[in-house]
């Protein structure tokens, strides 16, 4: 619960990025780009975890296949 009440790094980045932007349309674009970047980062982290699991599964299956 404490995390929800405290602004995170993404909020700080958005505030910093918007400081020099005065046009509302440009602000919307900046926020959209930050959201897309955050989503891509999340997807990349998820992909890395899935890749690690697949490698473990491959090693396990390889060990089973080579078992006498």
PDB file of N, CA, C, O and CB in Angstrom:
ATOM      1  N   UNK A   1       0.811  -1.193   0.000  1.00  0.00           N
ATOM      2  CA  UNK A   1       0.000   0.000   0.000  1.00  0.00           C
ATOM      3  C   UNK A   1       0.861   1.266   0.000  1.00  0.00           C
ATOM      4  O   UNK A   1       0.488   2.273  -0.603  1.00  0.00           O
ATOM      5  CB  UNK A   1      -0.926  -0.007   1.197  1.00  0.00           C
ATOM      6  N   UNK A   2       1.995   1.214   0.667  1.00  0.00           N
ATOM      7  CA  UNK A   2       2.848   2.395   0.736  1.00  0.00           C
ATOM      8  C   UNK A   2       3.366   2.781  -0.644  1.00  0.00           C
ATOM      9  O   UNK A   2       3.574   3.961  -0.925  1.00  0.00           O
ATOM     10  CB  UNK A   2       4.017   2.150   1.686  1.00  0.00           C
ATOM     11  N   UNK A   3       3.576   1.784  -1.507  1.00  0.00           N
ATOM     12  CA  UNK A   3       4.074   2.078  -2.841  1.00  0.00           C
ATOM     13  C   UNK A   3       3.066   2.882  -3.646  1.00  0.00           C
ATOM     14  O   UNK A   3       3.452   3.774  -4.401  1.00  0.00           O
ATOM     15  CB  UNK A   3       4.415   0.791  -3.570  1.00  0.00           C
ATOM     16  N   UNK A   4       1.798   2.585  -3.499  1.00  0.00           N
ATOM     17  CA  UNK A   4       0.769   3.274  -4.272  1.00  0.00           C
ATOM     18  C   UNK A   4       0.684   4.745  -3.903  1.00  0.00           C
ATOM     19  O   UNK A   4       0.371   5.574  -4.757  1.00  0.00           O
ATOM     20  CB  UNK A   4      -0.580   2.610  -4.063  1.00  0.00           C
ATOM     21  N   UNK A   5       0.955   5.088  -2.647  1.00  0.00           N
ATOM     22  CA  UNK A   5       0.847   6.474  -2.231  1.00  0.00           C
ATOM     23  C   UNK A   5       2.106   7.280  -2.554  1.00  0.00           C
ATOM     24  O   UNK A   5       2.063   8.510  -2.584  1.00  0.00           O
ATOM     25  CB  UNK A   5       0.561   6.540  -0.751  1.00  0.00           C
ATOM     26  N   UNK A   6       3.215   6.602  -2.793  1.00  0.00           N
ATOM     27  CA  UNK A   6       4.475   7.288  -3.091  1.00  0.00           C
ATOM     28  C   UNK A   6       4.723   7.262  -4.597  1.00  0.00           C
ATOM     29  O   UNK A   6       4.704   6.195  -5.211  1.00  0.00           O
ATOM     30  CB  UNK A   6       5.661   6.629  -2.329  1.00  0.00           C
ATOM     31  N   UNK A   7       4.958   8.437  -5.197  1.00  0.00           N
ATOM     32  CA  UNK A   7       5.229   8.446  -6.648  1.00  0.00           C
ATOM     33  C   UNK A   7       6.498   7.680  -6.975  1.00  0.00           C
ATOM     34  O   UNK A   7       7.494   7.757  -6.256  1.00  0.00           O
ATOM     35  CB  UNK A   7       5.347   9.887  -7.168  1.00  0.00           C
ATOM     36  N   UNK A   8       6.443   6.948  -8.061  1.00  0.00           N
ATOM     37  CA  UNK A   8       7.593   6.144  -8.466  1.00  0.00           C
ATOM     38  C   UNK A   8       8.476   6.872  -9.441  1.00  0.00           C
ATOM     39  O   UNK A   8       8.230   8.033  -9.768  1.00  0.00           O
ATOM     40  CB  UNK A   8       7.140   4.850  -9.069  1.00  0.00           C
ATOM     41  N   UNK A   9       9.506   6.193  -9.910  1.00  0.00           N
ATOM     42  CA  UNK A   9      10.442   6.809 -10.856  1.00  0.00           C
ATOM     43  C   UNK A   9       9.769   7.211 -12.164  1.00  0.00           C
ATOM     44  O   UNK A   9      10.171   8.195 -12.785  1.00  0.00           O
ATOM     45  CB  UNK A   9      11.584   5.858 -11.146  1.00  0.00           C
ATOM     46  N   UNK A  10       8.756   6.466 -12.588  1.00  0.00           N
ATOM     47  CA  UNK A  10       8.061   6.814 -13.834  1.00  0.00           C
ATOM     48  C   UNK A  10       7.366   8.166 -13.710  1.00  0.00           C
ATOM     49  O   UNK A  10       7.353   8.953 -14.657  1.00  0.00           O
ATOM     50  CB  UNK A  10       7.034   5.726 -14.202  1.00  0.00           C
ATOM     51  N   UNK A  11       6.797   8.428 -12.550  1.00  0.00           N
ATOM     52  CA  UNK A  11       6.129   9.712 -12.327  1.00  0.00           C
ATOM     53  C   UNK A  11       7.161  10.832 -12.332  1.00  0.00           C
ATOM     54  O   UNK A  11       6.934  11.891 -12.918  1.00  0.00           O
ATOM     55  CB  UNK A  11       5.342   9.702 -10.990  1.00  0.00           C
ATOM     56  N   UNK A  12       8.285  10.599 -11.684  1.00  0.00           N
ATOM     57  CA  UNK A  12       9.351  11.610 -11.667  1.00  0.00           C
ATOM     58  C   UNK A  12       9.871  11.879 -13.075  1.00  0.00           C
ATOM     59  O   UNK A  12      10.123  13.028 -13.440  1.00  0.00           O
ATOM     60  CB  UNK A  12      10.507  11.158 -10.756  1.00  0.00           C
ATOM     61  N   UNK A  13      10.032  10.819 -13.864  1.00  0.00           N
ATOM     62  CA  UNK A  13      10.492  10.994 -15.246  1.00  0.00           C
ATOM     63  C   UNK A  13       9.483  11.788 -16.058  1.00  0.00           C
ATOM     64  O   UNK A  13       9.861  12.656 -16.844  1.00  0.00           O
ATOM     65  CB  UNK A  13      10.743   9.633 -15.908  1.00  0.00           C
ATOM     66  N   UNK A  14       8.211  11.497 -15.873  1.00  0.00           N
ATOM     67  CA  UNK A  14       7.173  12.215 -16.616  1.00  0.00           C
ATOM     68  C   UNK A  14       7.174  13.693 -16.234  1.00  0.00           C
ATOM     69  O   UNK A  14       7.077  14.561 -17.101  1.00  0.00           O
ATOM     70  CB  UNK A  14       5.785  11.594 -16.351  1.00  0.00           C
ATOM     71  N   UNK A  15       7.282  13.974 -14.960  1.00  0.00           N
ATOM     72  CA  UNK A  15       7.321  15.373 -14.514  1.00  0.00           C
ATOM     73  C   UNK A  15       8.528  16.090 -15.112  1.00  0.00           C
ATOM     74  O   UNK A  15       8.411  17.215 -15.597  1.00  0.00           O
ATOM     75  CB  UNK A  15       7.364  15.454 -12.969  1.00  0.00           C
ATOM     76  N   UNK A  16       9.675  15.439 -15.076  1.00  0.00           N
ATOM     77  CA  UNK A  16      10.894  16.051 -15.614  1.00  0.00           C
ATOM     78  C   UNK A  16      10.769  16.282 -17.119  1.00  0.00           C
ATOM     79  O   UNK A  16      11.193  17.320 -17.628  1.00  0.00           O
ATOM     80  CB  UNK A  16      12.118  15.166 -15.315  1.00  0.00           C
ATOM     81  N   UNK A  17      10.188  15.321 -17.825  1.00  0.00           N
ATOM     82  CA  UNK A  17      10.049  15.457 -19.277  1.00  0.00           C
ATOM     83  C   UNK A  17       9.067  16.551 -19.644  1.00  0.00           C
ATOM     84  O   UNK A  17       9.209  17.194 -20.684  1.00  0.00           O
ATOM     85  CB  UNK A  17       9.603  14.140 -19.893  1.00  0.00           C
ATOM     86  N   UNK A  18       8.074  16.767 -18.801  1.00  0.00           N
ATOM     87  CA  UNK A  18       7.032  17.757 -19.113  1.00  0.00           C
ATOM     88  C   UNK A  18       7.382  19.175 -18.674  1.00  0.00           C
ATOM     89  O   UNK A  18       6.675  20.119 -19.028  1.00  0.00           O
ATOM     90  CB  UNK A  18       5.741  17.349 -18.463  1.00  0.00           C
ATOM     91  N   UNK A  19       8.451  19.339 -17.918  1.00  0.00           N
ATOM     92  CA  UNK A  19       8.808  20.669 -17.424  1.00  0.00           C
ATOM     93  C   UNK A  19       9.026  21.671 -18.553  1.00  0.00           C
ATOM     94  O   UNK A  19       8.618  22.827 -18.437  1.00  0.00           O
ATOM     95  CB  UNK A  19      10.056  20.585 -16.572  1.00  0.00           C
ATOM     96  N   UNK A  20       9.656  21.250 -19.631  1.00  0.00           N
ATOM     97  CA  UNK A  20       9.999  22.160 -20.716  1.00  0.00           C
ATOM     98  C   UNK A  20       8.967  22.173 -21.836  1.00  0.00           C
ATOM     99  O   UNK A  20       9.142  22.873 -22.834  1.00  0.00           O
ATOM    100  CB  UNK A  20      11.337  21.792 -21.278  1.00  0.00           C
ATOM    101  N   UNK A  21       7.900  21.411 -21.678  1.00  0.00           N
ATOM    102  CA  UNK A  21       6.892  21.317 -22.736  1.00  0.00           C
ATOM    103  C   UNK A  21       5.675  22.140 -22.334  1.00  0.00           C
ATOM    104  O   UNK A  21       5.101  21.944 -21.262  1.00  0.00           O
ATOM    105  CB  UNK A  21       6.492  19.831 -23.003  1.00  0.00           C
ATOM    106  N   UNK A  22       5.290  23.068 -23.215  1.00  0.00           N
ATOM    107  CA  UNK A  22       4.138  23.903 -22.896  1.00  0.00           C
ATOM    108  C   UNK A  22       2.908  23.550 -23.729  1.00  0.00           C
ATOM    109  O   UNK A  22       1.782  23.794 -23.296  1.00  0.00           O
ATOM    110  CB  UNK A  22       4.488  25.356 -23.099  1.00  0.00           C
ATOM    111  N   UNK A  23       3.105  22.990 -24.896  1.00  0.00           N
ATOM    112  CA  UNK A  23       1.995  22.643 -25.777  1.00  0.00           C
ATOM    113  C   UNK A  23       1.272  21.396 -25.256  1.00  0.00           C
ATOM    114  O   UNK A  23       1.910  20.369 -25.028  1.00  0.00           O
ATOM    115  CB  UNK A  23       2.502  22.413 -27.219  1.00  0.00           C
ATOM    116  N   UNK A  24      -0.052  21.471 -25.066  1.00  0.00           N
ATOM    117  CA  UNK A  24      -0.792  20.308 -24.551  1.00  0.00           C
ATOM    118  C   UNK A  24      -0.681  19.069 -25.450  1.00  0.00           C
ATOM    119  O   UNK A  24      -0.609  17.947 -24.948  1.00  0.00           O
ATOM    120  CB  UNK A  24      -2.254  20.672 -24.384  1.00  0.00           C
ATOM    121  N   UNK A  25      -0.665  19.265 -26.757  1.00  0.00           N
ATOM    122  CA  UNK A  25      -0.537  18.121 -27.664  1.00  0.00           C
ATOM    123  C   UNK A  25       0.840  17.478 -27.516  1.00  0.00           C
ATOM    124  O   UNK A  25       0.956  16.253 -27.539  1.00  0.00           O
ATOM    125  CB  UNK A  25      -0.770  18.558 -29.127  1.00  0.00           C
ATOM    126  N   UNK A  26       1.865  18.278 -27.367  1.00  0.00           N
ATOM    127  CA  UNK A  26       3.217  17.760 -27.177  1.00  0.00           C
ATOM    128  C   UNK A  26       3.323  17.035 -25.839  1.00  0.00           C
ATOM    129  O   UNK A  26       4.015  16.022 -25.737  1.00  0.00           O
ATOM    130  CB  UNK A  26       4.252  18.901 -27.253  1.00  0.00           C
ATOM    131  N   UNK A  27       2.641  17.546 -24.812  1.00  0.00           N
ATOM    132  CA  UNK A  27       2.633  16.867 -23.517  1.00  0.00           C
ATOM    133  C   UNK A  27       1.996  15.485 -23.648  1.00  0.00           C
ATOM    134  O   UNK A  27       2.475  14.515 -23.061  1.00  0.00           O
ATOM    135  CB  UNK A  27       1.877  17.708 -22.465  1.00  0.00           C
ATOM    136  N   UNK A  28       0.922  15.405 -24.417  1.00  0.00           N
ATOM    137  CA  UNK A  28       0.249  14.120 -24.619  1.00  0.00           C
ATOM    138  C   UNK A  28       1.179  13.146 -25.331  1.00  0.00           C
ATOM    139  O   UNK A  28       1.216  11.962 -24.999  1.00  0.00           O
ATOM    140  CB  UNK A  28      -1.054  14.306 -25.427  1.00  0.00           C
ATOM    141  N   UNK A  29       1.922  13.640 -26.302  1.00  0.00           N
ATOM    142  CA  UNK A  29       2.862  12.778 -27.034  1.00  0.00           C
ATOM    143  C   UNK A  29       3.977  12.302 -26.102  1.00  0.00           C
ATOM    144  O   UNK A  29       4.353  11.130 -26.128  1.00  0.00           O
ATOM    145  CB  UNK A  29       3.465  13.533 -28.253  1.00  0.00           C
ATOM    146  N   UNK A  30       4.498  13.198 -25.291  1.00  0.00           N
ATOM    147  CA  UNK A  30       5.558  12.830 -24.351  1.00  0.00           C
ATOM    148  C   UNK A  30       5.058  11.751 -23.397  1.00  0.00           C
ATOM    149  O   UNK A  30       5.745  10.756 -23.165  1.00  0.00           O
ATOM    150  CB  UNK A  30       6.043  14.068 -23.559  1.00  0.00           C
ATOM    151  N   UNK A  31       3.870  11.945 -22.848  1.00  0.00           N
ATOM    152  CA  UNK A  31       3.318  10.950 -21.926  1.00  0.00           C
ATOM    153  C   UNK A  31       3.076   9.614 -22.620  1.00  0.00           C
ATOM    154  O   UNK A  31       3.328   8.556 -22.044  1.00  0.00           O
ATOM    155  CB  UNK A  31       2.014  11.461 -21.316  1.00  0.00           C
ATOM    156  N   UNK A  32       2.589   9.662 -23.854  1.00  0.00           N
ATOM    157  CA  UNK A  32       2.356   8.428 -24.612  1.00  0.00           C
ATOM    158  C   UNK A  32       3.665   7.700 -24.871  1.00  0.00           C
ATOM    159  O   UNK A  32       3.734   6.478 -24.736  1.00  0.00           O
ATOM    160  CB  UNK A  32       1.651   8.734 -25.944  1.00  0.00           C
ATOM    161  N   UNK A  33       4.698   8.435 -25.239  1.00  0.00           N
ATOM    162  CA  UNK A  33       6.002   7.815 -25.495  1.00  0.00           C
ATOM    163  C   UNK A  33       6.594   7.212 -24.225  1.00  0.00           C
ATOM    164  O   UNK A  33       7.195   6.139 -24.267  1.00  0.00           O
ATOM    165  CB  UNK A  33       6.973   8.842 -26.084  1.00  0.00           C
ATOM    166  N   UNK A  34       6.425   7.898 -23.101  1.00  0.00           N
ATOM    167  CA  UNK A  34       6.909   7.346 -21.838  1.00  0.00           C
ATOM    168  C   UNK A  34       6.154   6.061 -21.485  1.00  0.00           C
ATOM    169  O   UNK A  34       6.747   5.103 -20.991  1.00  0.00           O
ATOM    170  CB  UNK A  34       6.760   8.382 -20.706  1.00  0.00           C
ATOM    171  N   UNK A  35       4.854   6.047 -21.740  1.00  0.00           N
ATOM    172  CA  UNK A  35       4.056   4.851 -21.460  1.00  0.00           C
ATOM    173  C   UNK A  35       4.477   3.688 -22.359  1.00  0.00           C
ATOM    174  O   UNK A  35       4.577   2.547 -21.908  1.00  0.00           O
ATOM    175  CB  UNK A  35       2.558   5.149 -21.650  1.00  0.00           C
ATOM    176  N   UNK A  36       4.721   3.989 -23.626  1.00  0.00           N
ATOM    177  CA  UNK A  36       5.160   2.944 -24.559  1.00  0.00           C
ATOM    178  C   UNK A  36       6.521   2.407 -24.145  1.00  0.00           C
ATOM    179  O   UNK A  36       6.743   1.196 -24.169  1.00  0.00           O
ATOM    180  CB  UNK A  36       5.217   3.487 -26.005  1.00  0.00           C
ATOM    181  N   UNK A  37       7.421   3.282 -23.771  1.00  0.00           N
ATOM    182  CA  UNK A  37       8.747   2.850 -23.338  1.00  0.00           C
ATOM    183  C   UNK A  37       8.651   1.954 -22.104  1.00  0.00           C
ATOM    184  O   UNK A  37       9.341   0.939 -22.006  1.00  0.00           O
ATOM    185  CB  UNK A  37       9.638   4.067 -23.044  1.00  0.00           C
ATOM    186  N   UNK A  38       7.787   2.343 -21.161  1.00  0.00           N
ATOM    187  CA  UNK A  38       7.608   1.551 -19.956  1.00  0.00           C
ATOM    188  C   UNK A  38       7.027   0.177 -20.292  1.00  0.00           C
ATOM    189  O   UNK A  38       7.454  -0.833 -19.732  1.00  0.00           O
ATOM    190  CB  UNK A  38       6.699   2.287 -18.964  1.00  0.00           C
ATOM    191  N   UNK A  39       6.064   0.139 -21.198  1.00  0.00           N
ATOM    192  CA  UNK A  39       5.464  -1.144 -21.598  1.00  0.00           C
ATOM    193  C   UNK A  39       6.488  -2.019 -22.310  1.00  0.00           C
ATOM    194  O   UNK A  39       6.535  -3.226 -22.071  1.00  0.00           O
ATOM    195  CB  UNK A  39       4.243  -0.911 -22.512  1.00  0.00           C
ATOM    196  N   UNK A  40       7.302  -1.437 -23.173  1.00  0.00           N
ATOM    197  CA  UNK A  40       8.343  -2.207 -23.861  1.00  0.00           C
ATOM    198  C   UNK A  40       9.376  -2.752 -22.877  1.00  0.00           C
ATOM    199  O   UNK A  40       9.858  -3.873 -23.034  1.00  0.00           O
ATOM    200  CB  UNK A  40       9.036  -1.339 -24.916  1.00  0.00           C
ATOM    201  N   UNK A  41       9.710  -1.964 -21.876  1.00  0.00           N
ATOM    202  CA  UNK A  41      10.655  -2.417 -20.849  1.00  0.00           C
ATOM    203  C   UNK A  41      10.055  -3.606 -20.087  1.00  0.00           C
ATOM    204  O   UNK A  41      10.745  -4.588 -19.811  1.00  0.00           O
ATOM    205  CB  UNK A  41      11.005  -1.253 -19.864  1.00  0.00           C
ATOM    206  N   UNK A  42       8.778  -3.507 -19.755  1.00  0.00           N
ATOM    207  CA  UNK A  42       8.101  -4.594 -19.050  1.00  0.00           C
ATOM    208  C   UNK A  42       8.073  -5.855 -19.907  1.00  0.00           C
ATOM    209  O   UNK A  42       8.333  -6.953 -19.415  1.00  0.00           O
ATOM    210  CB  UNK A  42       6.669  -4.180 -18.667  1.00  0.00           C
ATOM    211  N   UNK A  43       7.759  -5.694 -21.187  1.00  0.00           N
ATOM    212  CA  UNK A  43       7.718  -6.840 -22.099  1.00  0.00           C
ATOM    213  C   UNK A  43       9.100  -7.470 -22.229  1.00  0.00           C
ATOM    214  O   UNK A  43       9.216  -8.695 -22.280  1.00  0.00           O
ATOM    215  CB  UNK A  43       7.195  -6.412 -23.485  1.00  0.00           C
ATOM    216  N   UNK A  44      10.137  -6.659 -22.283  1.00  0.00           N
ATOM    217  CA  UNK A  44      11.503  -7.165 -22.403  1.00  0.00           C
ATOM    218  C   UNK A  44      11.888  -7.971 -21.167  1.00  0.00           C
ATOM    219  O   UNK A  44      12.508  -9.029 -21.283  1.00  0.00           O
ATOM    220  CB  UNK A  44      12.491  -6.005 -22.611  1.00  0.00           C
ATOM    221  N   UNK A  45      11.525  -7.478 -19.987  1.00  0.00           N
ATOM    222  CA  UNK A  45      11.820  -8.200 -18.757  1.00  0.00           C
ATOM    223  C   UNK A  45      11.062  -9.523 -18.717  1.00  0.00           C
ATOM    224  O   UNK A  45      11.611 -10.546 -18.305  1.00  0.00           O
ATOM    225  CB  UNK A  45      11.465  -7.345 -17.534  1.00  0.00           C
ATOM    226  N   UNK A  46       9.812  -9.501 -19.142  1.00  0.00           N
ATOM    227  CA  UNK A  46       8.999 -10.713 -19.166  1.00  0.00           C
ATOM    228  C   UNK A  46       9.590 -11.720 -20.152  1.00  0.00           C
ATOM    229  O   UNK A  46       9.652 -12.916 -19.866  1.00  0.00           O
ATOM    230  CB  UNK A  46       7.535 -10.382 -19.541  1.00  0.00           C
ATOM    231  N   UNK A  47      10.020 -11.232 -21.307  1.00  0.00           N
ATOM    232  CA  UNK A  47      10.618 -12.109 -22.325  1.00  0.00           C
ATOM    233  C   UNK A  47      11.884 -12.755 -21.791  1.00  0.00           C
ATOM    234  O   UNK A  47      12.145 -13.927 -22.060  1.00  0.00           O
ATOM    235  CB  UNK A  47      10.929 -11.321 -23.613  1.00  0.00           C
ATOM    236  N   UNK A  48      12.662 -12.010 -21.048  1.00  0.00           N
ATOM    237  CA  UNK A  48      13.900 -12.552 -20.488  1.00  0.00           C
ATOM    238  C   UNK A  48      13.588 -13.673 -19.493  1.00  0.00           C
ATOM    239  O   UNK A  48      14.293 -14.681 -19.457  1.00  0.00           O
ATOM    240  CB  UNK A  48      14.720 -11.433 -19.802  1.00  0.00           C
ATOM    241  N   UNK A  49      12.544 -13.503 -18.691  1.00  0.00           N
ATOM    242  CA  UNK A  49      12.164 -14.551 -17.739  1.00  0.00           C
ATOM    243  C   UNK A  49      11.668 -15.796 -18.476  1.00  0.00           C
ATOM    244  O   UNK A  49      12.009 -16.920 -18.107  1.00  0.00           O
ATOM    245  CB  UNK A  49      11.075 -14.035 -16.773  1.00  0.00           C
ATOM    246  N   UNK A  50      10.867 -15.591 -19.509  1.00  0.00           N
ATOM    247  CA  UNK A  50      10.363 -16.725 -20.291  1.00  0.00           C
ATOM    248  C   UNK A  50      11.527 -17.432 -20.977  1.00  0.00           C
ATOM    249  O   UNK A  50      11.572 -18.661 -21.010  1.00  0.00           O
ATOM    250  CB  UNK A  50       9.316 -16.254 -21.340  1.00  0.00           C
ATOM    251  N   UNK A  51      12.455 -16.674 -21.518  1.00  0.00           N
ATOM    252  CA  UNK A  51      13.621 -17.269 -22.178  1.00  0.00           C
ATOM    253  C   UNK A  51      14.423 -18.118 -21.198  1.00  0.00           C
ATOM    254  O   UNK A  51      14.867 -19.214 -21.541  1.00  0.00           O
ATOM    255  CB  UNK A  51      14.516 -16.173 -22.784  1.00  0.00           C
ATOM    256  N   UNK A  52      14.609 -17.617 -19.986  1.00  0.00           N
ATOM    257  CA  UNK A  52      15.355 -18.379 -18.977  1.00  0.00           C
ATOM    258  C   UNK A  52      14.608 -19.665 -18.630  1.00  0.00           C
ATOM    259  O   UNK A  52      15.229 -20.715 -18.466  1.00  0.00           O
ATOM    260  CB  UNK A  52      15.580 -17.527 -17.702  1.00  0.00           C
ATOM    261  N   UNK A  53      13.290 -19.593 -18.518  1.00  0.00           N
ATOM    262  CA  UNK A  53      12.510 -20.805 -18.224  1.00  0.00           C
ATOM    263  C   UNK A  53      12.602 -21.815 -19.364  1.00  0.00           C
ATOM    264  O   UNK A  53      12.711 -23.018 -19.127  1.00  0.00           O
ATOM    265  CB  UNK A  53      11.040 -20.445 -17.966  1.00  0.00           C
ATOM    266  N   UNK A  54      12.557 -21.321 -20.597  1.00  0.00           N
ATOM    267  CA  UNK A  54      12.664 -22.227 -21.744  1.00  0.00           C
ATOM    268  C   UNK A  54      14.028 -22.910 -21.792  1.00  0.00           C
ATOM    269  O   UNK A  54      14.121 -24.090 -22.132  1.00  0.00           O
ATOM    270  CB  UNK A  54      12.419 -21.463 -23.047  1.00  0.00           C
ATOM    271  N   UNK A  55      15.081 -22.179 -21.453  1.00  0.00           N
ATOM    272  CA  UNK A  55      16.412 -22.781 -21.423  1.00  0.00           C
ATOM    273  C   UNK A  55      16.489 -23.860 -20.355  1.00  0.00           C
ATOM    274  O   UNK A  55      17.068 -24.923 -20.581  1.00  0.00           O
ATOM    275  CB  UNK A  55      17.481 -21.713 -21.173  1.00  0.00           C
ATOM    276  N   UNK A  56      15.903 -23.587 -19.183  1.00  0.00           N
ATOM    277  CA  UNK A  56      15.887 -24.594 -18.128  1.00  0.00           C
ATOM    278  C   UNK A  56      15.109 -25.831 -18.572  1.00  0.00           C
ATOM    279  O   UNK A  56      15.546 -26.958 -18.341  1.00  0.00           O
ATOM    280  CB  UNK A  56      15.278 -24.016 -16.843  1.00  0.00           C
ATOM    281  N   UNK A  57      13.969 -25.621 -19.202  1.00  0.00           N
ATOM    282  CA  UNK A  57      13.155 -26.736 -19.677  1.00  0.00           C
ATOM    283  C   UNK A  57      13.905 -27.539 -20.735  1.00  0.00           C
ATOM    284  O   UNK A  57      13.850 -28.768 -20.748  1.00  0.00           O
ATOM    285  CB  UNK A  57      11.821 -26.225 -20.242  1.00  0.00           C
ATOM    286  N   UNK A  58      14.599 -26.841 -21.613  1.00  0.00           N
ATOM    287  CA  UNK A  58      15.379 -27.516 -22.651  1.00  0.00           C
ATOM    288  C   UNK A  58      16.478 -28.377 -22.036  1.00  0.00           C
ATOM    289  O   UNK A  58      16.715 -29.499 -22.484  1.00  0.00           O
ATOM    290  CB  UNK A  58      15.991 -26.490 -23.612  1.00  0.00           C
ATOM    291  N   UNK A  59      17.149 -27.852 -21.009  1.00  0.00           N
ATOM    292  CA  UNK A  59      18.190 -28.627 -20.331  1.00  0.00           C
ATOM    293  C   UNK A  59      17.586 -29.849 -19.652  1.00  0.00           C
ATOM    294  O   UNK A  59      18.160 -30.937 -19.698  1.00  0.00           O
ATOM    295  CB  UNK A  59      18.931 -27.755 -19.299  1.00  0.00           C
ATOM    296  N   UNK A  60      16.441 -29.673 -19.029  1.00  0.00           N
ATOM    297  CA  UNK A  60      15.768 -30.771 -18.352  1.00  0.00           C
ATOM    298  C   UNK A  60      15.365 -31.850 -19.355  1.00  0.00           C
ATOM    299  O   UNK A  60      15.596 -33.037 -19.126  1.00  0.00           O
ATOM    300  CB  UNK A  60      14.535 -30.260 -17.592  1.00  0.00           C
ATOM    301  N   UNK A  61      14.763 -31.428 -20.464  1.00  0.00           N
ATOM    302  CA  UNK A  61      14.345 -32.391 -21.491  1.00  0.00           C
ATOM    303  C   UNK A  61      15.549 -33.078 -22.123  1.00  0.00           C
ATOM    304  O   UNK A  61      15.495 -34.268 -22.430  1.00  0.00           O
ATOM    305  CB  UNK A  61      13.512 -31.691 -22.575  1.00  0.00           C
ATOM    306  N   UNK A  62      16.622 -32.344 -22.315  1.00  0.00           N
ATOM    307  CA  UNK A  62      17.848 -32.928 -22.853  1.00  0.00           C
ATOM    308  C   UNK A  62      18.403 -33.980 -21.910  1.00  0.00           C
ATOM    309  O   UNK A  62      18.861 -35.035 -22.347  1.00  0.00           O
ATOM    310  CB  UNK A  62      18.894 -31.844 -23.106  1.00  0.00           C
ATOM    311  N   UNK A  63      18.361 -33.692 -20.615  1.00  0.00           N
ATOM    312  CA  UNK A  63      18.851 -34.665 -19.633  1.00  0.00           C
ATOM    313  C   UNK A  63      17.966 -35.900 -19.642  1.00  0.00           C
ATOM    314  O   UNK A  63      18.468 -37.019 -19.529  1.00  0.00           O
ATOM    315  CB  UNK A  63      18.895 -34.047 -18.217  1.00  0.00           C
ATOM    316  N   UNK A  64      16.676 -35.719 -19.773  1.00  0.00           N
ATOM    317  CA  UNK A  64      15.760 -36.883 -19.832  1.00  0.00           C
ATOM    318  C   UNK A  64      16.013 -37.713 -21.088  1.00  0.00           C
ATOM    319  O   UNK A  64      15.990 -38.943 -21.043  1.00  0.00           O
ATOM    320  CB  UNK A  64      14.280 -36.416 -19.801  1.00  0.00           C
ATOM    321  N   UNK A  65      16.251 -37.043 -22.192  1.00  0.00           N
ATOM    322  CA  UNK A  65      16.465 -37.745 -23.468  1.00  0.00           C
ATOM    323  C   UNK A  65      17.762 -38.541 -23.444  1.00  0.00           C
ATOM    324  O   UNK A  65      17.852 -39.601 -24.063  1.00  0.00           O
ATOM    325  CB  UNK A  65      16.488 -36.745 -24.638  1.00  0.00           C
ATOM    326  N   UNK A  66      18.752 -38.045 -22.742  1.00  0.00           N
ATOM    327  CA  UNK A  66      20.064 -38.708 -22.692  1.00  0.00           C
ATOM    328  C   UNK A  66      20.186 -39.695 -21.526  1.00  0.00           C
ATOM    329  O   UNK A  66      21.237 -40.303 -21.328  1.00  0.00           O
ATOM    330  CB  UNK A  66      21.166 -37.663 -22.587  1.00  0.00           C
ATOM    331  N   UNK A  67      19.131 -39.843 -20.778  1.00  0.00           N
ATOM    332  CA  UNK A  67      19.159 -40.745 -19.632  1.00  0.00           C
ATOM    333  C   UNK A  67      19.179 -42.192 -20.128  1.00  0.00           C
ATOM    334  O   UNK A  67      18.390 -42.567 -20.996  1.00  0.00           O
ATOM    335  CB  UNK A  67      17.936 -40.498 -18.700  1.00  0.00           C
ATOM    336  N   UNK A  68      20.065 -42.983 -19.586  1.00  0.00           N
ATOM    337  CA  UNK A  68      20.165 -44.375 -20.054  1.00  0.00           C
ATOM    338  C   UNK A  68      18.982 -45.212 -19.599  1.00  0.00           C
ATOM    339  O   UNK A  68      18.913 -46.402 -19.908  1.00  0.00           O
ATOM    340  CB  UNK A  68      21.459 -45.009 -19.558  1.00  0.00           C
TER     341      UNK A  68
END
